[in-house]
Amino acid sequence: MALPPGMYLIQGKVGIVNADTDVQGGSCQLNIAGAMADIDQVLLLPRPQISSAANTFLPLSAAANLTSGGGMVTITCATFSGFAIAPALTAIQVDFN
């Protein structure tokens, strides 16, 4: 998400799913203007032990001072053998004056 200059409250969420039969860690992070602003981690159970509809959603949030020129907001996720689903980002412009 590209944002114009300003102050923002950023909220995000993303689902992360284990795609194999081993327990593994997973994480997702919120990046603002190239820097990590928030991170959440989870231990993912093996896929056969959960229903195919079960997903773990990780919440992410941060305040962003982009007054010097705007910036890009992204979510990145990592796990050994899995995938991310349904990412969502919301940016609310605020005035702290």
C-alpha positions as a Markdown table, in Angstrom:
| # | Residue | x | y | z |
|---|---|---|---|---|
| 1 | Met | 0.0 | 0.0 | 0.0 |
| 2 | Ala | 1.5 | 3.3 | -1.0 |
| 3 | Leu | 0.6 | 6.2 | 1.3 |
| 4 | Pro | 1.0 | 10.0 | 0.7 |
| 5 | Pro | 2.7 | 12.2 | 3.3 |
| 6 | Gly | 1.0 | 12.2 | 6.7 |
| 7 | Met | 0.6 | 10.5 | 10.1 |
| 8 | Tyr | -1.2 | 7.2 | 10.1 |
| 9 | Leu | -2.4 | 4.4 | 12.3 |
| 10 | Ile | -1.8 | 1.1 | 10.4 |
| 11 | Gln | -3.7 | -2.1 | 11.1 |
| 12 | Gly | -3.1 | -5.4 | 9.3 |
| 13 | Lys | -3.9 | -9.0 | 9.6 |
| 14 | Val | -2.9 | -12.1 | 7.7 |
| 15 | Gly | -3.7 | -15.8 | 7.9 |
| 16 | Ile | -0.9 | -18.3 | 7.9 |
| 17 | Val | -1.3 | -22.0 | 7.3 |
| 18 | Asn | 1.0 | -25.0 | 7.9 |
| 19 | Ala | 1.0 | -27.0 | 4.6 |
| 20 | Asp | 2.8 | -30.2 | 5.8 |
| 21 | Thr | 2.8 | -32.7 | 8.7 |
| 22 | Asp | 5.5 | -31.1 | 10.9 |
| 23 | Val | 5.0 | -28.6 | 13.7 |
| 24 | Gln | 6.7 | -25.4 | 12.6 |
| 25 | Gly | 6.9 | -21.7 | 13.4 |
| 26 | Gly | 5.5 | -18.9 | 11.3 |
| 27 | Ser | 5.7 | -15.2 | 11.5 |
| 28 | Cys | 4.4 | -12.1 | 9.7 |
| 29 | Gln | 5.7 | -8.6 | 10.0 |
| 30 | Leu | 4.4 | -5.1 | 9.2 |
| 31 | Asn | 6.9 | -3.0 | 7.3 |
| 32 | Ile | 6.6 | 0.8 | 7.0 |
| 33 | Ala | 8.9 | 2.6 | 4.6 |
| 34 | Gly | 11.3 | -0.3 | 4.5 |
| 35 | Ala | 11.6 | -0.8 | 8.3 |
| 36 | Met | 9.9 | -3.4 | 10.5 |
| 37 | Ala | 7.2 | -1.8 | 12.6 |
| 38 | Asp | 5.5 | -4.9 | 14.2 |
| 39 | Ile | 5.9 | -8.6 | 14.1 |
| 40 | Asp | 3.8 | -11.6 | 15.3 |
| 41 | Gln | 4.8 | -15.2 | 15.6 |
| 42 | Val | 3.0 | -18.4 | 16.0 |
| 43 | Leu | 3.6 | -22.2 | 16.3 |
| 44 | Leu | 1.7 | -23.9 | 13.6 |
| 45 | Leu | 0.3 | -27.4 | 14.2 |
| 46 | Pro | 0.6 | -30.1 | 11.5 |
| 47 | Arg | -2.0 | -29.8 | 8.8 |
| 48 | Pro | -3.6 | -33.3 | 9.4 |
| 49 | Gln | -4.3 | -32.3 | 13.1 |
| 50 | Ile | -6.5 | -29.3 | 12.2 |
| 51 | Ser | -9.5 | -29.0 | 10.0 |
| 52 | Ser | -8.9 | -27.8 | 6.5 |
| 53 | Ala | -10.8 | -24.7 | 7.3 |
| 54 | Ala | -8.7 | -23.8 | 10.4 |
| 55 | Asn | -6.3 | -20.9 | 9.9 |
| 56 | Thr | -4.2 | -18.8 | 12.3 |
| 57 | Phe | -4.6 | -15.1 | 11.8 |
| 58 | Leu | -1.9 | -12.8 | 13.1 |
| 59 | Pro | -2.8 | -9.1 | 13.9 |
| 60 | Leu | -0.3 | -6.3 | 13.2 |
| 61 | Ser | -0.4 | -2.6 | 14.1 |
| 62 | Ala | 1.8 | 0.5 | 14.3 |
| 63 | Ala | 1.8 | 4.2 | 14.1 |
| 64 | Ala | 3.5 | 5.7 | 11.0 |
| 65 | Asn | 5.1 | 9.1 | 10.7 |
| 66 | Leu | 5.4 | 9.6 | 6.9 |
| 67 | Thr | 5.3 | 13.4 | 6.9 |
| 68 | Ser | 8.6 | 13.7 | 5.1 |
| 69 | Gly | 7.3 | 12.2 | 1.8 |
| 70 | Gly | 4.9 | 9.3 | 2.3 |
| 71 | Gly | 6.0 | 5.7 | 2.0 |
| 72 | Met | 5.1 | 2.0 | 1.3 |
| 73 | Val | 3.4 | -0.3 | 3.8 |
| 74 | Thr | 3.7 | -4.0 | 3.3 |
| 75 | Ile | 3.2 | -7.3 | 5.2 |
| 76 | Thr | 5.7 | -10.1 | 4.7 |
| 77 | Cys | 5.3 | -13.7 | 6.1 |
| 78 | Ala | 7.6 | -16.6 | 6.5 |
| 79 | Thr | 7.3 | -20.3 | 7.4 |
| 80 | Phe | 9.1 | -23.5 | 6.5 |
| 81 | Ser | 6.3 | -25.1 | 4.5 |
| 82 | Gly | 3.1 | -23.1 | 4.5 |
| 83 | Phe | 1.4 | -20.1 | 3.0 |
| 84 | Ala | -0.3 | -16.9 | 3.8 |
| 85 | Ile | -4.0 | -16.1 | 3.1 |
| 86 | Ala | -6.4 | -13.2 | 3.2 |
| 87 | Pro | -3.9 | -10.3 | 3.9 |
| 88 | Ala | -5.6 | -7.0 | 4.9 |
| 89 | Leu | -4.1 | -3.6 | 5.5 |
| 90 | Thr | -6.0 | -0.5 | 6.8 |
| 91 | Ala | -4.4 | 3.0 | 7.1 |
| 92 | Ile | -6.2 | 5.7 | 9.0 |
| 93 | Gln | -4.7 | 9.2 | 8.6 |
| 94 | Val | -4.6 | 11.1 | 11.9 |
| 95 | Asp | -3.6 | 14.6 | 13.0 |
| 96 | Phe | -1.7 | 14.6 | 16.3 |
| 97 | Asn | -1.7 | 18.5 | 16.5 |
